Amino acid sequence: MNKDIRPYKLKKEIKKKAEKVSTATLTSQLLNRGYRNTFINQLIQTQLGETMVGYAHTLRYAPVREDKGIEVNYDNDTDMQRIAVESIKEESVLVIDARGILDAASFGQIITTRIMKRGAAGLVTDGALRDSHHFKKIDLPVYFRGAHATTSSVRHYPVDQNVPIGCGEVLVMPGDILVGDSEGVVVIPALIAEEVILDAYEQDLLETFILEKVEKGSSIKGTYPAEEETLKEYEKWREKNE
């Protein structure tokens, strides 16, 4: 299965709101809906302070065997990693199931530059990167677990793209919405993404107001969580600040 699968495409105004909300708030909204395992943690962010929003384009690696993998000169026509690089669509995030392996790279600088040029929205791997010290120069949000100089084929055999994968022990389905910030990456099931993002946006606004009150000396009692009087104050605050 190698075609781009997007069960839902974000409206422009929803995507703009997704770029403003935190992964912390998004995970809370997902937890409210019963989704407990949606956050890929222990990731290093190359573009500090940037937010990533895009659609999951998955790439699955299996362990190599002497008759499968262990290539130094990759065949761009047959190697699934290279096929994925040349088939990723605009606004997609390449998400790699590297099984948490850190003693060989899972991706490198040149092919990351290529997906950036194709319009990708980001790269997420639970494995290592080679040439990692150059990634700050690439204008693309990238999240990874570690650095290793050895090429990927020593440990990884790319077997499929746009199939369900695990990345950092989180299920990622093709077309899921990925949002990344400085804490990590949250995976939002595509068909509930709009409601989750809208509710997260509203929650972040309310918590901005609550934080202002607490910074001015208010007790958390009646404020966090917000009770009726605080909510009335919030509505007035929102009218002035929107």
N, C-alpha and C positions, 0 to 999 in steps of 0.2 A: 504494500500500500504506500504510494509515494505522492499522492496528490494532496494539495492544501485543503484542509478541512476546517471550516469555520461555521459551527452551528448557529452562531449569533455574531453580528457585527455591531460594535458600539456606535451609537450616534455621536456626532462630533461634540455636542454639549456634555454628553456623559463622559466621553474620553477626557475632556478638559477637567471635569471634576475629579476623575480618577487620578489625574496628575497632581492634584492638590491634597488628596487624603493620605493619611499615613497607613503603613502596613499594620501597625498596632490596632488602629480603628477597624480596618478591614477584617482582621482576624476576629475581633470582637463581634462584628456583625455576622460573620460566618458561624461563630460559636453559638450565637443566638438562634441560628437555623439548624444547629445540630452537627455542623462540620468542625471536627476537632483537630484534624491533622492537615493543615493547609499551608503551613509556613516552612519554607526552606531556610534553615539557619546555618550558622558557622560559615558564612560566605564572606569573601573579600570583595569589596566594591572598588572598581578601578576609577570610575568617574564620581568622586565624592560629592555628595550633595545633590546629584541629579536623580530624577524620578524616571523609572522605566514603566511603560505601559504597552502591552502588545499581546499578540495571539500566539499560543504555543505551537511551535513546529518542532516535533520531537525527533530525537535521534537516539537509537538504542545500540549500546555496545555490549558484546558478550566477551568472555575471556578468550584469548587466542589459544590456538593449538598449533603444533608444528606444521600441520598441513593447511591451516586456515589462519591467515594473518601473517604477522612478522614480515612486513614489507617496508623497505626504505624508500623505494621509488614508487609512489602511489599511481595507480591507473585511474585517471579522472573519469573514464567511461564506465568503470565497473566497481570502483570502491564506493561504498554507500556513504561514507563521510563526504567525499567529494561530490557525489550526486546531490546530497542534501544541500551543500554549499551553493550549487548552481540551480537549485530549485526553490530555495526559500523565497517567500513573497514579501512585499512591502508590509511594514507594520508587524511582522512576525518576530517572535523571540525564539532563537534556536535553543532548545532545552535538551541537554545531554544526560543520559543515564550512563554515568561512568562507574557506577557501583561503589562510589566512595574511594576509588583507587587513587593513591597519591604518589606511587612510585614510577609513574610514567605520565607524560602529558596526555590530555584528552583533546586539545585543540591548540592552535598556534597563531602567531601574529599575521601571517600572510592571508590565511583563509578567513580569519576574523575581519581583516580589512576588506576582503571580497564580499562577505555578507553585509558589511556596512555599506559598501557601494551599491549593493542590490536593494537597499532600503530597509534592511532589517531594523527592528526596534531594540534588539539586545541579544545577549548571549548569557546563558546560565548553565553551569556545569557543576556537578558534585564531585568532580575530579580536579586534576591539576592543569595548568597552562604552561607551555614553554614560551620563551621570549616574553615572560610576564612583565618584565621591567619596561617593555615598550608599549604596554597596553594603555597607559595614560595618554599616549599620543593619538590613540584611535578614538574618533568621535562617535562612540557607541557605548551605552551602558553594558558593562560586563561584570558578572558575578562568578566567583570560582572559589575552590577550597584550598588550593595550595599551588606551589610552583615546582616544576621538574623539567630538566633539560632533555630527557629522553623522549624520542618520538612515540606517538600514541600506539603504533602497531606492535610494540614490544609487549603490551598488556591488553590492548583493546582490539576487538574484531567488530567493526561496524556492521550490523546485520539488518537494520530496518529503520525506516523513518515514518513519521506520522502514524505511530501506533501508541497505545497506552504504555507509559514508562513509569519508573520510580526515579525521582531525583531527590537526593537527600532524604530518602524514606517517605517522600510525599508523592501521591499519585498525580500524574500529569496526563491529561487527555488532549489529543490534538484539538486545537481551537479554544482551549481554556484561556481565560484572561489572566495574564501575569502582571503584577504590579510590584515594582522594586523600589526601595529607598535605602537609606544608610543602615537600616537594621537587617535587611534581607529581602526575600522575595515571597510574596503570597500568591497562591494559585486559587483562582476563583472559577468554579464551574460556569461554563459559558451561559447556560440558560437562566441562571439567577444573577448574572453579573450586574445587570442594570439596577435591580432593586438593592443589591448589596452596596454598590457604589453610591447610589443616591442616599441611602440611609447612613452610610459612613460619612458622607459629606455633611449631612445635617448634624451628625454626632460630633464631628470635628468643630463645627461652628459653635455648638453649645459648649463644648469643652474649652474652647478658646475664651468664651465669656466667663465660664466658671473659673478658669485659671486666673483671669484678671481680678476676679473678686477675691480669690484666695491670696493673691499677691498683695492685695490692698488690706489684708488682715481678716477677711471673713472666715468663720468657722466652716468646716466641711459639713456640719450638721445643717440639714435643710438645703445645702448647696450642692453637695456631691455625695449621693445622687441629688439631682435638682427636684425640689418640691414645688408646690403650686406658686408660692410667692416668688421664688427664684425664676421659675418659668415665665411669669408675668414680666419680670425685669428683663429677662432675656429677649422677649418679643420686642420690647421697646428698643433694646440695644441693637437688635438685628435690623430694625427699620432704619436706624441711623448708620449702620455699618455695611449695608449691602449696596 
